[in-house]
Amino acid sequence: MSENKRVKFALTADRSRVLQMITLAPDGFIVEIHPPSRTLEQNALYWSTVHEVAENVTLDGKRFTPQVWHIYFKQRFLPGRIIELPNGQIMEAEPTTTELTKEEFSEFIEEVIQFRELHK
């Protein structure tokens, strides 16, 4: 088994393959089990909503790109994370959507939709 190989399995019919890989893995390997992250459907809904906001919402007479709205929504609706850099500096990292669970991403999308409805 490769030292740097990363494999993801959804626990359905793949269970026997997962068990086989765990059995064959060398000592020291790490197995992580966590809820699935956001779905492609959720991602599509989020980005269509962000594009709709970019096309239809102006603030103080200004329009913003979908990417700027994405950054804004992350900062407005997601908690920041405090991290320590290798040089010992402590800072707040930019919030990210990539690590959200399906449920967390659904809540985030709902907040963005509410923002869109409020600014129609």
N, CA, C and O of each residue as an XYZ file, in Angstrom:
480
protein
N       0.848     -1.170      0.000
C       0.000      0.000      0.000
C       0.899      1.240      0.000
O       1.865      1.308      0.760
N       0.585      2.202     -0.838
C       1.398      3.411     -0.967
C       1.387      4.230      0.319
O       0.357      4.333      0.984
N       2.521      4.806      0.665
C       2.649      5.614      1.881
C       1.762      6.860      1.843
O       1.222      7.249      2.879
N       1.598      7.496      0.681
C       0.879      8.765      0.590
C      -0.485      8.636     -0.073
O      -1.089      9.647     -0.433
N      -0.968      7.451     -0.236
C      -2.231      7.249     -0.924
C      -3.399      7.624     -0.023
O      -3.461      7.210      1.134
N      -4.319      8.407     -0.560
C      -5.516      8.799      0.185
C      -6.719      8.255     -0.570
O      -6.884      8.523     -1.760
N      -7.548      7.502      0.113
C      -8.702      6.872     -0.520
C      -9.944      7.223      0.274
O      -9.937      7.158      1.503
N     -11.021      7.600     -0.428
C     -12.290      7.882      0.230
C     -13.313      6.856     -0.212
O     -13.391      6.506     -1.390
N     -14.089      6.380      0.733
C     -15.167      5.450      0.444
C     -16.430      5.925      1.145
O     -16.396      6.310      2.314
N     -17.534      5.896      0.430
C     -18.825      6.089      1.085
C     -19.211      4.723      1.640
O     -19.146      3.721      0.929
N     -19.606      4.682      2.885
C     -19.903      3.396      3.502
C     -21.244      2.857      3.023
O     -22.290      3.082      3.632
N     -21.172      2.140      1.913
C     -22.331      1.438      1.365
C     -21.840      0.039      1.027
O     -21.437     -0.715      1.912
N     -21.873     -0.298     -0.228
C     -21.391     -1.611     -0.649
C     -19.872     -1.714     -0.552
O     -19.325     -2.813     -0.644
N     -19.183     -0.589     -0.370
C     -17.720     -0.576     -0.297
C     -17.180     -1.054      1.047
O     -15.963     -1.116      1.222
N     -18.031     -1.389      1.986
C     -17.574     -1.746      3.334
C     -16.551     -2.871      3.330
O     -15.557     -2.801      4.053
N     -16.774     -3.905      2.531
C     -15.829     -5.030      2.532
C     -14.468     -4.587      2.000
O     -13.436     -5.044      2.493
N     -14.452     -3.717      1.015
C     -13.191     -3.198      0.470
C     -12.478     -2.348      1.525
O     -11.257     -2.421      1.659
N     -13.231     -1.551      2.266
C     -12.650     -0.722      3.327
C     -12.019     -1.615      4.389
O     -10.888     -1.377      4.812
N     -12.740     -2.628      4.814
C     -12.205     -3.546      5.825
C     -10.937     -4.229      5.334
O      -9.990     -4.406      6.100
N     -10.913     -4.612      4.063
C      -9.728     -5.250      3.484
C      -8.538     -4.285      3.502
O      -7.424     -4.677      3.849
N      -8.773     -3.038      3.133
C      -7.684     -2.060      3.119
C      -7.170     -1.802      4.531
O      -5.964     -1.654      4.732
N      -8.072     -1.747      5.512
C      -7.652     -1.541      6.898
C      -6.805     -2.711      7.369
O      -5.783     -2.520      8.028
N      -7.227     -3.910      7.031
C      -6.486     -5.110      7.434
C      -5.083     -5.129      6.834
O      -4.138     -5.573      7.486
N      -4.940     -4.651      5.600
C      -3.654     -4.681      4.910
C      -2.759     -3.470      5.207
O      -1.570     -3.476      4.888
N      -3.334     -2.451      5.811
C      -2.565     -1.227      6.058
C      -1.473     -1.468      7.095
O      -1.695     -2.167      8.084
N      -0.294     -0.888      6.869
C       0.797     -1.014      7.849
C       0.457     -0.307      9.159
O      -0.390      0.586      9.191
N       1.119     -0.711     10.228
C       0.957     -0.039     11.506
C       1.280      1.445     11.334
O       2.164      1.815     10.561
N       0.560      2.275     12.058
C       0.809      3.710     12.008
C      -0.096      4.458     11.036
O      -0.171      5.686     11.086
N      -0.782      3.740     10.155
C      -1.702      4.417      9.243
C      -2.893      4.929     10.037
O      -3.207      4.398     11.102
N      -3.554      5.953      9.526
C      -4.681      6.577     10.206
C      -5.953      6.366      9.384
O      -5.962      6.555      8.168
N      -7.011      5.975     10.066
C      -8.319      5.823      9.431
C      -9.231      6.882     10.031
O      -9.341      7.001     11.252
N      -9.884      7.651      9.167
C     -10.801      8.688      9.631
C     -12.214      8.334      9.194
O     -12.443      7.925      8.055
N     -13.141      8.495     10.096
C     -14.548      8.298      9.773
C     -15.271      9.577     10.183
O     -15.211      9.996     11.340
N     -15.950     10.188      9.225
C     -16.659     11.438      9.496
C     -17.857     11.552      8.585
O     -17.942     10.851      7.577
N     -18.792     12.436      8.932
C     -19.970     12.598      8.078
C     -19.562     13.119      6.699
O     -18.534     13.782      6.559
N     -20.360     12.822      5.701
C     -20.021     13.306      4.356
C     -20.076     14.824      4.281
O     -20.851     15.475      4.981
N     -19.234     15.367      3.414
C     -19.240     16.811      3.222
C     -20.367     17.179      2.259
O     -21.144     16.322      1.837
N     -20.442     18.437      1.926
C     -21.524     18.932      1.075
C     -21.642     18.140     -0.224
O     -20.685     17.512     -0.678
N     -22.822     18.185     -0.803
C     -23.083     17.450     -2.034
C     -22.902     18.361     -3.248
O     -22.837     19.583     -3.120
N     -22.824     17.750     -4.411
C     -22.734     18.524     -5.654
C     -23.993     19.365     -5.858
O     -23.924     20.489     -6.355
N     -25.143     18.812     -5.471
C     -26.401     19.551     -5.598
C     -26.394     20.797     -4.707
O     -26.834     21.869     -5.125
N     -25.891     20.648     -3.479
C     -25.792     21.798     -2.585
C     -24.847     22.845     -3.168
O     -25.135     24.042     -3.134
N     -23.730     22.390     -3.695
C     -22.754     23.314     -4.271
C     -23.368     24.079     -5.444
O     -23.168     25.286     -5.578
N     -24.117     23.368     -6.293
C     -24.757     24.019     -7.437
C     -25.785     25.050     -6.977
O     -25.857     26.146     -7.534
N     -26.582     24.705     -5.960
C     -27.571     25.645     -5.429
C     -26.877     26.872     -4.847
O     -27.303     28.002     -5.087
N     -25.818     26.650     -4.090
C     -25.090     27.771     -3.486
C     -24.582     28.719     -4.564
O     -24.829     29.924     -4.500
N     -23.873     28.179     -5.556
C     -23.272     29.061     -6.555
C     -24.307     29.727     -7.454
O     -24.086     30.850     -7.906
N     -25.429     29.064     -7.725
C     -26.470     29.736     -8.506
C     -27.061     30.892     -7.705
O     -27.398     31.933     -8.269
N     -27.189     30.710     -6.383
C     -27.682     31.785     -5.520
C     -26.686     32.937     -5.473
O     -27.077     34.102     -5.556
N     -25.404     32.619     -5.342
C     -24.368     33.665     -5.318
C     -24.371     34.443     -6.638
O     -24.257     35.669     -6.634
N     -24.501     33.734     -7.770
C     -24.536     34.415     -9.074
C     -25.782     35.302     -9.183
O     -25.725     36.400     -9.738
N     -26.899     34.817     -8.651
C     -28.117     35.615     -8.668
C     -27.938     36.900     -7.853
O     -28.373     37.972     -8.273
N     -27.302     36.788     -6.698
C     -27.015     37.975     -5.885
C     -26.106     38.927     -6.663
O     -26.355     40.132     -6.696
N     -25.067     38.401     -7.281
C     -24.123     39.243     -8.031
C     -24.812     39.983     -9.178
O     -24.458     41.120     -9.491
N     -25.791     39.337     -9.799
C     -26.484     39.942    -10.934
C     -27.548     40.957    -10.514
O     -27.859     41.882    -11.264
N     -28.107     40.779     -9.310
C     -29.290     41.570     -8.953
C     -29.143     42.501     -7.758
O     -29.980     43.383     -7.568
N     -28.119     42.332     -6.960
C     -28.006     43.133     -5.738
C     -26.936     44.207     -5.916
O     -25.816     43.938     -6.349
N     -27.319     45.421     -5.568
C     -26.345     46.516     -5.511
C     -26.348     47.064     -4.090
O     -27.402     47.177     -3.463
N     -25.183     47.398     -3.592
C     -25.056     48.028     -2.275
C     -24.344     49.358     -2.488
O     -23.247     49.410     -3.045
N     -24.972     50.409     -2.045
C     -24.449     51.760     -2.250
C     -24.146     52.012     -3.722
O     -23.164     52.670     -4.064
N     -25.011     51.476     -4.589
C     -24.857     51.672     -6.025
C     -23.777     50.823     -6.676
O     -23.492     50.998     -7.860
N     -23.178     49.917     -5.937
C     -22.086     49.089     -6.465
C     -22.540     47.649     -6.671
O     -23.339     47.115     -5.901
N     -22.013     47.035     -7.727
C     -22.200     45.607     -7.973
C     -20.886     44.899     -7.656
O     -19.806     45.481     -7.753
N     -21.006     43.638     -7.278
C     -19.822     42.854     -6.945
C     -19.863     41.519     -7.662
O     -20.936     41.013     -7.992
N     -18.694     40.952     -7.899
C     -18.591     39.674     -8.602
C     -19.032     38.531     -7.690
O     -19.061     38.688     -6.469
N     -19.376     37.379     -8.277
C     -19.713     36.220     -7.447
C     -18.592     35.859     -6.464
O     -18.871     35.474     -5.329
N     -17.345     35.977     -6.884
C     -16.239     35.629     -5.987
C     -16.168     36.573     -4.787
O     -15.886     36.136     -3.671
N     -16.423     37.865     -5.010
C     -16.430     38.820     -3.900
C     -17.588     38.510     -2.956
O     -17.420     38.561     -1.737
N     -18.769     38.188     -3.507
C     -19.905     37.813     -2.663
C     -19.584     36.552     -1.863
O     -19.940     36.455     -0.688
N     -18.919     35.594     -2.487
C     -18.543     34.351     -1.800
C     -17.676     34.661     -0.578
O     -17.913     34.129      0.507
N     -16.690     35.508     -0.755
C     -15.812     35.905      0.360
C     -16.634     36.624      1.428
O     -16.475     36.360      2.620
N     -17.501     37.519      1.005
C     -18.344     38.263      1.941
C     -19.235     37.319      2.756
O     -19.317     37.441      3.978
N     -19.902     36.377      2.076
C     -20.801     35.464      2.774
C     -20.049     34.570      3.759
O     -20.547     34.295      4.851
N     -18.865     34.121      3.384
C     -18.073     33.307      4.312
C     -17.735     34.109      5.560
O     -17.857     33.605      6.676
N     -17.308     35.358      5.374
C     -16.931     36.181      6.519
C     -18.133     36.575      7.356
O     -18.024     36.725      8.573
N     -19.272     36.743      6.715
C     -20.468     37.166      7.450
C     -21.137     36.006      8.198
O     -21.603     36.181      9.324
N     -21.186     34.825      7.575
C     -21.995     33.743      8.116
C     -21.220     32.566      8.709
O     -21.822     31.713      9.362
N     -19.914     32.496      8.502
C     -19.141     31.365      9.033
C     -18.189     31.841     10.124
O     -17.660     32.950     10.055
N     -17.978     31.010     11.116
C     -17.031     31.402     12.174
C     -15.596     31.342     11.661
O     -15.248     30.484     10.851
N     -14.783     32.253     12.139
C     -13.358     32.211     11.818
C     -12.666     31.134     12.635
O     -13.230     30.612     13.596
N     -11.474     30.814     12.259
C     -10.687     29.839     13.009
C      -9.393     30.497     13.425
O      -8.743     31.171     12.625
N      -9.020     30.305     14.670
C      -7.749     30.817     15.161
C      -6.700     29.740     14.922
O      -6.873     28.591     15.330
N      -5.610     30.118     14.256
C      -4.542     29.158     13.959
C      -3.194     29.720     14.416
O      -3.017     30.928     14.570
N      -2.267     28.809     14.624
C      -0.897     29.216     14.937
C      -0.023     28.887     13.734
O      -0.029     27.759     13.241
N       0.720     29.869     13.270
C       1.636     29.696     12.145
C       2.944     29.062     12.630
O       3.233     29.080     13.827
N       3.732     28.503     11.707
C       4.999     27.891     12.119
C       5.933     28.825     12.885
O       6.745     28.374     13.692
N       5.813     30.138     12.627
C       6.674     31.088     13.340
C       6.109     31.477     14.703
O       6.661     32.347     15.378
N       5.002     30.831     15.116
C       4.405     31.097     16.407
C       3.346     32.185     16.397
O       2.659     32.392     17.398
N       3.207     32.883     15.275
C       2.210     33.942     15.180
C       0.807     33.329     15.229
O       0.543     32.315     14.582
N      -0.083     33.946     15.997
C      -1.473     33.532     16.089
C      -2.294     34.463     15.205
O      -2.139     35.683     15.261
N      -3.157     33.885     14.399
C      -3.987     34.715     13.526
C      -5.327     34.049     13.279
O      -5.503     32.857     13.529
N      -6.263     34.837     12.785
C      -7.559     34.292     12.404
C      -7.505     33.921     10.930
O      -7.217     34.760     10.076
N      -7.785     32.656     10.640
C      -7.787     32.190      9.252
C      -9.130     32.507      8.617
O     -10.154     32.558      9.297
N      -9.116     32.720      7.315
C     -10.353     32.983      6.591
C     -11.287     31.787      6.711
O     -10.850     30.645      6.564
N     -12.569     32.035      6.977
C     -13.519     30.927      7.030
C     -13.553     30.184      5.697
O     -13.308     30.770      4.643
N     -13.857     28.895      5.753
C     -13.901     28.092      4.543
C     -15.178     27.266      4.494
O     -15.698     26.849      5.528
N     -15.674     27.035      3.294
C     -16.863     26.194      3.123
C     -16.491     24.752      2.825
O     -17.343     23.868      2.913
N     -15.253     24.501      2.479
C     -14.870     23.169      2.005
C     -14.949     22.091      3.072
O     -15.071     20.911      2.743
N     -14.883     22.466      4.332
C     -14.898     21.473      5.398
C     -16.260     21.343      6.074
O     -16.397     20.614      7.056
N     -17.265     22.043      5.557
C     -18.590     21.974      6.163
C     -19.263     20.642      5.870
O     -19.107     20.082      4.785
N     -20.008     20.142      6.840
C     -20.825     18.947      6.612
C     -22.033     19.341      5.766
O     -22.258     20.523      5.509
N     -22.804     18.351      5.336
C     -24.020     18.637      4.569
C     -24.948     19.554      5.352
O     -25.484     20.520      4.808
N     -25.133     19.247      6.629
C     -26.029     20.041      7.463
C     -25.512     21.472      7.629
O     -26.281     22.426      7.510
N     -24.233     21.623      7.901
C     -23.649     22.962      8.072
C     -23.732     23.761      6.774
O     -24.014     24.959      6.795
N     -23.486     23.093      5.641
C     -23.545     23.794      4.362
C     -24.981     24.189      4.046
O     -25.215     25.247      3.462
N     -25.952     23.350      4.425
C     -27.366     23.699      4.236
C     -27.720     24.952      5.021
O     -28.406     25.838      4.512
N     -27.252     25.024      6.257
C     -27.511     26.211      7.083
C     -26.877     27.452      6.461
O     -27.483     28.523      6.447
N     -25.665     27.304      5.950
C     -24.971     28.417      5.298
C     -25.754     28.881      4.067
O     -25.936     30.081      3.862
N     -26.214     27.935      3.254
C     -26.992     28.279      2.058
C     -28.266     29.014      2.454
O     -28.644     29.993      1.812
N     -28.929     28.547      3.506
C     -30.159     29.207      3.964
C     -29.892     30.664      4.337
O     -30.702     31.543      4.038
N     -28.776     30.915      4.978
C     -28.449     32.298      5.340
C     -28.198     33.156      4.098
O     -28.592     34.321      4.056
N     -27.546     32.581      3.097
C     -27.293     33.307      1.848
C     -28.618     33.571      1.125
O     -28.820     34.655      0.577
N     -29.511     32.593      1.123
C     -30.826     32.775      0.490
C     -31.617     33.859      1.219
O     -32.265     34.685      0.576
N     -31.572     33.867      2.543
C     -32.248     34.915      3.301
C     -31.681     36.292      2.962
O     -32.426     37.263      2.834
N     -30.367     36.367      2.820
C     -29.734     37.637      2.418
C     -30.262     38.067      1.050
O     -30.623     39.227      0.849
N     -30.302     37.116      0.110
C     -30.807     37.426     -1.246
C     -32.227     37.943     -1.180
O     -32.555     38.935     -1.831
N     -33.087     37.281     -0.395
C     -34.494     37.688     -0.307
C     -34.626     39.072      0.332
O     -35.487     39.860     -0.059
N     -33.792     39.357      1.290
C     -33.822     40.649      1.979
C     -33.394     41.796      1.064
O     -33.799     42.941      1.267
N     -32.575     41.488      0.058
C     -32.009     42.534     -0.796
C     -32.551     42.511     -2.225
O     -31.910     43.017     -3.146
N     -33.710     41.932     -2.400
C     -34.320     41.909     -3.745
C     -34.796     43.288     -4.135
O     -35.335     43.468     -5.228
